[in-house]
Amino acid sequence: MVLMGTHKSLRAACALLVLALAGCDGDVTTDGGSSGGDDSDGSTGDGDTTGGDTTGGDSPGDGDPSVRVVFPPSGGTTAARVVVRGTVAGDAAVSSIAVAGVAAVSDDGFATWSAEVPLELGENQLDVAVVLAEGSASPPASLTIERWPDETGGQRGDGRWPGRILGLAMDPDQQRAVVSDDVVDGVFGIELATGDRTVLSDSESTVEVGSGYELVRPTRLALFDGHALVVDGDVLVDIDLATGDRTAVSEQGGAGSGATIAGIRDIATHPTTGRTVLLVGSADGSGPALVDFDRDTGLRTVLPTSGASLANAYRFAVDWSNDRALVVRQYSNALTLVNLATGSSTNLADAGEVVLANPEYAAIDGQSAVLWSDDRLVRVDLATGARVALSGDGVELRGVQGLASSRAGVVAIDYVPDWEDAPRAPMLIAIDPAEGTRVVLAR
């Protein structure tokens, strides 16, 4: 790792959720699943994730069914009902599935299934029971959904909330989200199982977690091997999430070497190899570009691209399983796919029922992506470019500040700052990428 000293005073003078299930008993275990790419920050897909897994507690033997709840995770909602989706794996034939007594429907022999379950105000424990064709019953999976009377009621999790969140990433083990905050100038961890928040590192004297480089305005971030790589202006700062210690690893005229970059707009890291890619506004004096960053040496290398322009590139989402990046070109109202192996870039077709307007954030979900565009969620087919608006029930989204793929669905940070009309405190929300249904993980 490249080491570097602190420069906050100089820079300040120049510029002032694995799905873990709450309420599960000892008969339930959680396991990893996969729904497309996983996001290493608010807008980057970093691996293979898909919805959370809740599996019947006794370890299944050969042929025994393994029940998996794909969505929702345990959490809170204002909706009067919730659609629970899941799968069953194993050789044994399934006769029926019920969720909290509501019969599930399926058109493929319960390999996939869903049930629309009414919710009472307060806590609702939803047991998923499976009956085999031979008549025996499989141990139930379980999740807990708390129904709140309105958007002002209800709380999930304890601990200090960040003041202003500018980046979101999922830990590779899927147990927590990590967010950047430019009020304490640091990063917070948010446990998906409970909603609890913890300061992991900060540069403000009120908390003082970790030491080293003093962050000024942390924005985007990516996670790998117990560390966060945080964008702070045009500096990349490595944060040890165990100690909170901070080290500048890329800074023009300081740490790092190679391409001269300015305006770091996004960052993504492969969850297993550690390959790190930056989206920058300028590289070596040219326009927007993708840049490989070597975490061990600090070397910055421009990825040459050919084909579609990257003009007005704002954010990206990386689909590591297919070695490609989806670049969100905000003011061009366009989406561009870039092959990370060859640099070939292609604009997605302008198709479907939704016209893009001011797209901001994206998260990969298999062969599709979920976007925040024109204050609504949009699902985009990455093969055809077809777009469809996602609606779904749950707390209204009013100020999405980042999207990340996870086993809890697509995860979003949503809040409205105090200085805007109708402010609202931050929430971490799981979104069903199929329908848009929303469950609050922390608030």
C-alpha positions as CSV (number, residue, x, y, z in Angstrom):
1,M,0.0,0.0,0.0
2,V,1.3,3.5,-0.9
3,L,1.6,5.8,2.1
4,M,1.1,9.5,2.1
5,G,0.9,12.3,4.7
6,T,-2.0,14.6,5.5
7,H,-3.0,17.7,3.6
8,K,-6.3,18.8,5.0
9,S,-5.3,22.3,5.9
10,L,-4.0,23.1,2.4
11,R,-7.0,21.6,0.7
12,A,-9.5,23.2,3.0
13,A,-8.0,26.6,2.2
14,C,-8.4,26.0,-1.5
15,A,-11.9,24.7,-1.2
16,L,-14.0,25.4,2.0
17,L,-26.8,-5.3,3.7
18,V,-25.7,-11.1,3.1
19,L,-29.2,-10.4,3.9
20,A,-29.4,-10.8,7.7
21,L,-32.9,-11.3,9.0
22,A,-34.2,-9.7,12.2
23,G,-36.5,-11.8,14.2
24,C,-35.2,-15.2,12.9
25,D,-35.1,-18.0,15.4
26,G,-32.6,-20.7,15.8
27,D,-34.3,-22.8,13.1
28,V,-33.4,-20.4,10.4
29,T,-30.0,-19.7,8.7
30,T,-29.1,-17.2,6.1
31,D,-27.0,-17.9,3.0
32,G,-25.6,-16.1,0.1
33,G,-27.5,-15.7,-3.2
34,S,-27.0,-13.9,-6.4
35,S,-28.9,-11.4,-8.5
36,G,-26.6,-9.7,-10.8
37,G,-23.7,-7.4,-9.9
38,D,-23.0,-6.2,-6.5
39,D,-22.3,-2.6,-6.0
40,S,-19.2,-1.4,-4.5
41,D,-20.5,2.1,-4.1
42,G,-23.6,4.0,-4.6
43,S,-23.6,3.3,-8.2
44,T,-21.2,0.5,-9.0
45,G,-22.0,-3.1,-9.4
46,D,-19.2,-5.2,-8.0
47,G,-19.9,-8.9,-8.2
48,D,-22.6,-11.5,-8.1
49,T,-25.5,-10.8,-5.8
50,T,-29.2,-11.2,-5.9
51,G,-31.6,-10.9,-3.1
52,G,-31.2,-12.2,0.4
53,D,-31.3,-15.9,1.2
54,T,-33.3,-17.2,4.1
55,T,-33.0,-21.0,4.3
56,G,-34.9,-23.5,6.4
57,G,-32.8,-24.1,9.4
58,D,-32.0,-27.8,9.4
59,S,-29.3,-28.5,6.9
60,P,-31.0,-30.2,4.0
61,G,-29.9,-33.7,3.1
62,D,-29.7,-35.0,-0.4
63,G,-32.9,-34.2,-2.2
64,D,-34.4,-32.2,0.7
65,P,-35.7,-28.8,-0.3
66,S,-33.8,-25.6,0.6
67,V,-36.2,-22.7,0.9
68,R,-34.8,-19.2,0.0
69,V,-36.5,-15.9,0.4
70,V,-35.2,-13.7,-2.4
71,F,-37.2,-10.6,-1.2
72,P,-37.9,-8.9,1.1
73,P,-35.3,-8.9,3.9
74,S,-36.5,-8.2,7.4
75,G,-37.3,-4.5,7.8
76,G,-40.0,-1.9,8.0
77,T,-42.7,-0.6,5.6
78,T,-45.7,1.6,5.5
79,A,-47.5,-0.7,3.0
80,A,-50.5,-2.8,4.1
81,R,-49.2,-5.9,2.3
82,V,-45.9,-7.3,1.0
83,V,-45.1,-9.7,-1.8
84,V,-42.7,-12.3,-0.6
85,R,-40.6,-13.9,-3.4
86,G,-38.4,-17.0,-3.1
87,T,-37.0,-20.2,-4.5
88,V,-36.8,-23.8,-3.6
89,A,-33.8,-26.0,-4.5
90,G,-33.6,-29.8,-4.1
91,D,-34.9,-33.0,-5.7
92,A,-37.9,-33.5,-3.5
93,A,-41.3,-32.6,-5.1
94,V,-43.0,-29.7,-3.3
95,S,-46.8,-29.8,-2.8
96,S,-47.3,-26.4,-1.4
97,I,-45.7,-23.3,0.2
98,A,-47.4,-20.9,2.5
99,V,-46.1,-17.6,3.9
100,A,-47.8,-16.6,7.2
101,G,-50.6,-18.9,6.2
102,V,-51.1,-17.4,2.7
103,A,-50.7,-19.9,-0.1
104,A,-47.9,-19.1,-2.5
105,V,-48.3,-19.3,-6.2
106,S,-45.9,-20.8,-8.8
107,D,-45.9,-21.8,-12.4
108,D,-42.7,-23.9,-12.3
109,G,-43.4,-26.4,-9.5
110,F,-42.3,-24.0,-6.8
111,A,-38.7,-23.6,-8.1
112,T,-39.8,-20.0,-7.9
113,W,-42.8,-18.8,-5.9
114,S,-44.5,-15.7,-4.5
115,A,-47.2,-14.8,-2.0
116,E,-48.9,-11.5,-1.3
117,V,-49.2,-11.3,2.5
118,P,-51.3,-8.7,4.4
119,L,-49.6,-6.9,7.2
120,E,-51.0,-5.8,10.6
121,L,-49.7,-2.6,12.2
122,G,-46.6,-3.4,14.3
123,E,-44.4,-6.5,14.0
124,N,-45.3,-9.3,11.6
125,Q,-43.4,-12.6,11.7
126,L,-43.7,-14.3,8.3
127,D,-43.0,-18.0,8.5
128,V,-42.4,-19.7,5.1
129,A,-43.6,-23.3,5.4
130,V,-43.1,-26.0,2.7
131,V,-45.1,-29.2,2.4
132,L,-43.6,-32.0,0.3
133,A,-45.6,-34.1,-2.1
134,E,-44.9,-37.1,0.1
135,G,-46.7,-35.2,2.9
136,S,-43.8,-34.2,5.2
137,A,-43.2,-30.6,6.1
138,S,-39.9,-28.8,5.7
139,P,-38.7,-26.5,8.6
140,P,-39.9,-23.0,7.9
141,A,-37.8,-20.0,7.0
142,S,-38.8,-16.8,8.6
143,L,-38.5,-13.0,8.4
144,T,-40.0,-10.1,10.3
145,I,-41.6,-7.1,8.7
146,E,-42.7,-4.2,10.9
147,R,-45.6,-2.1,9.5
148,W,-45.5,1.6,10.4
149,P,-48.6,3.8,10.3
150,D,-47.0,6.4,8.1
151,E,-43.6,7.7,6.9
152,T,-43.0,9.7,10.1
153,G,-43.4,6.7,12.4
154,G,-41.1,3.8,13.1
155,Q,-37.4,3.3,13.7
156,R,-35.0,0.6,12.8
157,G,-31.6,0.4,14.4
158,D,-29.6,2.5,17.0
159,G,-26.6,4.7,16.8
160,R,-25.7,8.1,15.3
161,W,-26.9,8.8,11.8
162,P,-24.6,10.3,9.2
163,G,-25.2,14.0,8.5
164,R,-24.9,14.0,4.7
165,I,-24.3,10.8,2.8
166,L,-22.4,11.1,-0.5
167,G,-21.4,7.4,-1.1
168,L,-22.7,3.9,-0.5
169,A,-21.0,0.5,-0.7
170,M,-21.8,-3.0,0.4
171,D,-19.3,-5.1,2.4
172,P,-18.4,-8.2,0.3
173,D,-19.7,-10.4,3.1
174,Q,-23.1,-8.6,2.7
175,Q,-23.6,-8.1,6.4
176,R,-23.5,-4.3,6.3
177,A,-23.5,-1.2,4.2
178,V,-20.8,1.4,4.5
179,V,-21.5,5.0,3.7
180,S,-19.4,8.2,3.5
181,D,-20.4,11.3,5.3
182,D,-19.0,14.8,4.8
183,V,-20.4,16.2,8.1
184,V,-18.0,14.1,10.3
185,D,-15.8,13.6,7.3
186,G,-15.7,9.9,7.6
187,V,-17.5,6.6,7.0
188,F,-20.2,4.8,8.9
189,G,-21.2,1.1,9.0
190,I,-24.9,0.1,8.9
191,E,-25.8,-3.4,9.9
192,L,-28.5,-4.9,7.7
193,A,-29.7,-7.3,10.3
194,T,-30.5,-4.6,12.9
195,G,-30.2,-1.2,11.3
196,D,-27.5,-0.3,13.9
197,R,-25.0,2.5,12.9
198,T,-21.4,2.8,13.9
199,V,-18.7,5.4,13.0
200,L,-15.9,3.5,11.4
201,S,-13.5,6.4,10.8
202,D,-13.8,10.2,11.0
203,S,-11.7,13.3,10.8
204,E,-13.8,15.4,13.2
205,S,-12.8,15.9,16.9
206,T,-16.3,15.1,18.1
207,V,-15.9,11.4,17.4
208,E,-12.2,10.7,16.6
209,V,-12.1,7.2,15.2
210,G,-8.8,6.5,13.5
211,S,-6.0,8.8,12.6
212,G,-3.9,9.9,9.6
213,Y,-5.1,11.7,6.5
214,E,-7.8,14.2,7.4
215,L,-10.8,13.9,5.1
216,V,-12.3,17.1,3.8
217,R,-15.3,15.9,1.6
218,P,-15.5,12.2,1.2
219,T,-17.8,11.1,-1.6
220,R,-17.8,7.8,-3.5
221,L,-16.2,4.7,-2.0
222,A,-15.4,1.0,-2.7
223,L,-14.6,-1.9,-0.3
224,F,-12.1,-4.7,-0.4
225,D,-10.4,-6.9,2.1
226,G,-11.4,-4.9,5.2
227,H,-10.6,-1.5,3.7
228,A,-12.5,1.3,2.1
229,L,-11.0,3.3,-0.8
230,V,-12.7,6.7,-0.5
231,V,-12.7,9.6,-3.0
232,D,-11.9,12.9,-1.3
233,G,-11.7,15.5,-4.0
234,D,-9.0,14.2,-6.4
235,V,-7.4,12.2,-3.6
236,L,-7.9,8.5,-3.0
237,V,-7.8,7.6,0.7
238,D,-7.4,4.1,2.0
239,I,-9.3,3.5,5.3
240,D,-8.7,0.5,7.5
241,L,-12.2,-0.4,8.6
242,A,-10.9,-2.2,11.7
243,T,-8.9,0.8,13.1
244,G,-10.3,3.7,11.2
245,D,-6.8,4.8,10.2
246,R,-6.6,6.8,6.9
247,T,-3.8,6.9,4.3
248,A,-3.7,8.9,1.0
249,V,-2.7,6.4,-1.7
250,S,-3.3,8.6,-4.8
251,E,-2.8,12.3,-5.0
252,Q,-1.5,14.5,-7.8
253,G,2.0,15.6,-6.9
254,G,2.1,13.1,-4.0
255,A,1.2,9.4,-3.6
256,G,0.7,7.3,-6.7
257,S,2.0,7.6,-10.2
258,G,0.9,7.3,-13.9
259,A,-2.0,9.1,-15.5
260,T,-2.9,12.7,-14.3
261,I,-6.5,12.6,-13.3
262,A,-9.0,15.2,-12.2
263,G,-12.7,15.1,-11.1
264,I,-13.0,11.5,-9.7
265,R,-16.7,10.8,-10.2
266,D,-17.0,7.2,-9.2
267,I,-15.1,4.1,-8.1
268,A,-15.6,0.3,-8.1
269,T,-13.5,-2.6,-6.8
270,H,-13.8,-6.3,-7.8
271,P,-14.9,-8.1,-4.6
272,T,-12.4,-10.9,-4.9
273,T,-9.5,-9.7,-7.1
274,G,-9.4,-6.2,-5.8
275,R,-9.2,-4.7,-9.3
276,T,-10.1,-1.0,-8.9
277,V,-11.6,1.2,-11.7
278,L,-12.2,4.9,-11.5
279,L,-14.5,7.1,-13.6
280,V,-12.9,10.5,-13.9
281,G,-13.8,13.7,-15.6
282,S,-10.4,14.2,-17.1
283,A,-7.4,11.9,-17.7
284,D,-4.1,13.3,-19.0
285,G,-5.8,16.5,-20.2
286,S,-8.5,14.7,-22.2
287,G,-12.2,14.2,-21.4
288,P,-14.0,11.6,-19.2
289,A,-12.2,8.3,-19.0
290,L,-12.0,5.0,-17.1
291,V,-8.8,4.5,-15.2
292,D,-7.4,1.4,-13.6
293,F,-5.9,2.0,-10.2
294,D,-3.4,-0.5,-8.7
295,R,-4.1,-0.6,-5.0
296,D,-0.6,-2.0,-4.2
297,T,1.6,0.4,-6.2
298,G,-0.6,3.4,-6.7
299,L,-0.2,3.3,-10.5
300,R,-3.0,5.0,-12.5
301,T,-3.5,3.6,-16.0
302,V,-6.1,5.0,-18.5
303,L,-8.3,2.3,-20.1
304,P,-8.4,3.3,-23.8
305,T,-12.0,3.3,-25.1
306,S,-13.3,3.1,-28.7
307,G,-16.8,3.6,-30.0
308,A,-19.4,5.6,-28.1
309,S,-18.5,8.8,-26.4
310,L,-18.2,9.1,-22.6
311,A,-19.2,12.8,-22.7
312,N,-21.1,13.9,-19.6
313,A,-20.2,10.7,-17.7
314,Y,-21.5,11.1,-14.2
315,R,-21.6,7.7,-12.4
316,F,-21.1,4.1,-13.4
317,A,-22.1,0.6,-12.3
318,V,-19.6,-2.2,-12.9
319,D,-20.9,-5.7,-13.8
320,W,-17.8,-7.7,-12.8
321,S,-19.3,-11.0,-13.8
322,N,-19.4,-9.8,-17.4
323,D,-16.3,-7.5,-17.2
324,R,-18.2,-4.4,-18.3
325,A,-19.2,-1.0,-16.9
326,L,-22.5,0.8,-17.4
327,V,-21.7,4.5,-17.6
328,V,-24.5,6.9,-16.7
329,R,-24.1,10.0,-18.9
330,Q,-26.3,12.4,-16.9
331,Y,-26.7,15.5,-19.1
332,S,-26.7,13.4,-22.3
333,N,-29.6,11.3,-21.0
334,A,-27.7,8.3,-22.2
335,L,-26.3,4.9,-21.0
336,T,-23.1,3.5,-22.4
337,L,-21.7,0.0,-21.9
338,V,-17.9,-0.3,-21.8
339,N,-16.1,-3.6,-22.1
340,L,-13.4,-3.5,-19.4
341,A,-11.2,-6.0,-21.3
342,T,-11.2,-4.3,-24.7
343,G,-12.4,-0.7,-24.1
344,S,-15.1,-1.1,-26.7
345,S,-18.0,1.2,-25.8
346,T,-21.6,1.1,-27.1
347,N,-24.7,3.2,-26.3
348,L,-27.7,1.3,-25.1
349,A,-30.7,1.5,-27.4
350,D,-33.3,4.1,-26.6
351,A,-36.2,1.7,-26.0
352,G,-39.2,1.0,-23.8
353,E,-41.8,3.0,-22.1
354,V,-39.5,5.4,-20.1
355,V,-37.6,8.4,-21.5
356,L,-34.4,9.0,-19.6
357,A,-34.2,12.4,-17.9
358,N,-31.3,13.4,-15.7
359,P,-30.2,9.8,-14.8
360,E,-28.0,9.8,-11.7
361,Y,-27.3,6.4,-10.1
362,A,-27.3,2.8,-11.2
363,A,-27.0,-0.7,-9.8
364,I,-26.5,-3.9,-11.7
365,D,-29.0,-6.7,-11.3
366,G,-28.1,-9.7,-13.5
367,Q,-28.7,-8.8,-17.1
368,S,-30.5,-5.6,-16.1
369,A,-29.7,-2.4,-14.2
370,V,-31.9,-0.3,-11.8
371,L,-31.5,3.4,-12.3
372,W,-32.6,6.5,-10.4
373,S,-33.7,8.9,-13.1
374,D,-36.1,11.9,-13.0
375,D,-37.0,11.1,-9.4
376,R,-38.1,7.5,-10.1
377,L,-36.8,4.0,-10.4
378,V,-36.3,2.6,-13.8
379,R,-35.3,-1.0,-14.8
380,V,-33.1,-1.3,-17.9
381,D,-32.5,-4.4,-20.0
382,L,-28.7,-4.4,-20.7
383,A,-29.2,-6.4,-23.9
384,T,-32.0,-4.5,-25.6
385,G,-32.0,-1.1,-23.7
386,A,-35.7,-1.6,-22.9
387,R,-36.8,0.5,-20.0
388,V,-39.7,0.1,-17.6
389,A,-40.7,2.2,-14.6
390,L,-40.7,0.4,-11.2
391,S,-43.4,1.3,-8.8
392,G,-44.1,-1.1,-5.9
393,D,-45.3,-0.5,-2.4
394,G,-43.4,0.9,0.6
395,V,-41.9,4.2,1.8
396,E,-41.7,6.8,-1.0
397,L,-38.3,7.5,-2.4
398,R,-37.7,11.3,-2.5
399,G,-34.0,11.9,-2.5
400,V,-31.9,8.9,-3.6
401,Q,-28.2,9.5,-3.0
402,G,-26.8,6.2,-4.2
403,L,-27.7,2.6,-5.2
404,A,-25.9,-0.6,-4.5
405,S,-26.6,-4.2,-5.5
406,S,-26.8,-6.7,-2.6
407,R,-28.4,-9.9,-1.5
408,A,-31.1,-7.7,0.0
409,G,-32.1,-6.6,-3.4
410,V,-30.9,-3.2,-4.7
411,V,-30.1,-1.0,-1.7
412,A,-30.6,2.7,-1.7
413,I,-29.7,5.6,0.6
414,D,-32.6,8.1,0.6
415,Y,-32.9,11.4,2.4
416,V,-33.8,15.1,1.9
417,P,-31.5,17.6,3.5
418,D,-32.7,20.1,6.2
419,W,-32.2,23.1,3.9
420,E,-34.7,21.7,1.3
421,D,-38.5,21.7,1.3
422,A,-40.0,18.8,3.3
423,P,-36.7,17.5,4.7
424,R,-36.5,13.8,5.7
425,A,-33.8,12.0,7.8
426,P,-31.7,9.4,6.0
427,M,-32.9,5.8,5.4
428,L,-31.3,2.7,4.1
429,I,-33.9,1.0,1.9
430,A,-33.9,-2.4,0.2
431,I,-35.7,-2.4,-3.2
432,D,-37.1,-5.4,-5.1
433,P,-35.4,-5.0,-8.5
434,A,-38.2,-7.0,-10.1
435,E,-41.1,-4.8,-9.0
436,G,-39.8,-1.8,-7.0
437,T,-41.3,-2.8,-3.6
438,R,-39.3,-1.2,-0.8
439,V,-38.5,-2.2,2.8
440,V,-36.6,0.0,5.2
441,L,-33.4,-1.6,6.6
442,A,-32.4,1.4,8.8
443,R,-33.9,4.7,9.8
